[in-house]
Amino acid sequence: SRAEIGVTGLAVMGRNLARNLARHGHSVAVHNRTEAKTKDLVEEFGNEGTFVPAYSAEEFVASLERPRRLVIMVKAGGPTDAVIDEFAPLLEPGDMIVDGGNAHFEDTRRREAALRDKGIHFVGTGISGGEEGALNGPSIMPGGSKESWEALGPLLTDIAAKVDGEPCCSHIGADGAGHFVKMVHNGIEYSDMQLIAEAYDLLRKGLGKSTDEIAEIFQGWNEGRLDSYLIEITVEVLRQRDAATGKPLVDVVEDQAEQKGTGRWTVQTALDLGIPVTGIAEAVFARSLSGSAALREKTAGVLPGPAASELTGDEAASFADDIEQALYASKIVAYAQGFNEIQAGAAEYDWDIDLGAVAKLWRGGCIIRARFLNRISDAYVQNPGLETLLTDDYFRDAVAAAQDAWRRVVATAARLGIPAPGFSSALAYYDGLRAQRLPAALVQGQRDFFGAHTYRRTDKAGSYHTLWSGDRSEVQTS
Ligand code: NBP
């Protein structure tokens, strides 16, 4: 008998996706470069459903129903190209290759175009939720052709997470759209994590709270509008004690955050598109700063700071609540920026992306799943052309209500010398959008002065240049 779908690459993600498919009653062909992983999967989990093990590329391809549906779950980059090169010659027009790895969307666009020439559908698919999600229901962001979505949609929606009965999976758009949206998801994830970390740091250093007290505070927040997976796991991490020393685990873990690169891609892409994703950029740079070990060794405790580093009295009493508000407002800004990047990517690459649907499929399965994504979804359903989430009625009111507290938190952080780049850059972005006039006019003047770059005027059309080194009269240049 032939399998409905095949998975090659049986490390944690591929193995769990294959099991998820099998548990949903789909027959799955399984294959891995190293044979032992295939054998182990079938031996350990064969009772969960119908697995068809294959020990060569030919055997794997022959075991699939036609048109073939073949999922690749190998390391992104070179390994993915190697696997495509191995399988593509064995496939026929109409067959589909799903790449569920964390590919860069530009790689996906290149691979899709090359395979399209051979009549093969290449479906770059973002999958979020880690190993646990892959097994029990991830959030799935497929790109690729409409035809491939028709053939794959039923299988993918079957194994995706469900929220209110709706699957966390829908077709994102052509070629690299799925991987683009997954990339931005990860960027937002960086930003969310950084903001939570700043909230923790302010509670710890600014109020002198213990990790257990902070866990308690976060737990309370998690019952309100900040309800999210990341806050939930933060509580767990803060409560964890180190077995060896009895200290809170966070006090024995080295304070250097690592990164695999998807946050950096989000920022690099945003720079190319000209979209300010300051919250994500600050989060990526905060990890870089934490990782600058040699530099920090020279500066920590050496550079002078303010006299006071902890709050007291009335200010201290309301600070935790202020931080909750700053966190919510900054989080809204981070998502607003991320959605703007998706909008810009869609315009640049000609993708028809439904932002409300993206918000919906992030409600479950993925790392940034959160209650407030319902609000984002509502905002885009009501107004698909919304320029920024910040002007949606709900979010505008939420930020307006939070802004006094948000400003106090940023000011207090600066006063106490506690770095809060996420909170403060989000606020600066908000104030930038609010401003009637920005100092960019002065920058234009400077550019014209040293480089004759010209400027436009508020009162008439055309480009102008001031003869700075001459009589300082103005000439129209176009
Ligand atoms: P890894 O990213 O660790 O990749 C290991 C798999 O790639 C193994 O099956 C390995 O085969 C195979 N492989 C490599 Br490496 N080079 C190969 C080659 N040249 N030819 C054939 N196979 C090759 O696995 P993972 O952590 O399960 O992640 C899989 C994908 O899913 C990645 O792209 C990852 O970025 C993405 N992802 C991971 C997570 C997560 O939480 N881990 C979440 C979301 C997405 P072998 O057994 O023979 O060495």
Residues whose N, C-alpha, C, O or C-beta is under 5 A from the ligand:
A	BS01	NBP	G9 L10 A11 V12 M13 G14 R33 T34 M73 V74 K75 A76 P79 A82 V83 G100 G101 N102 I127 S128 G130 E131
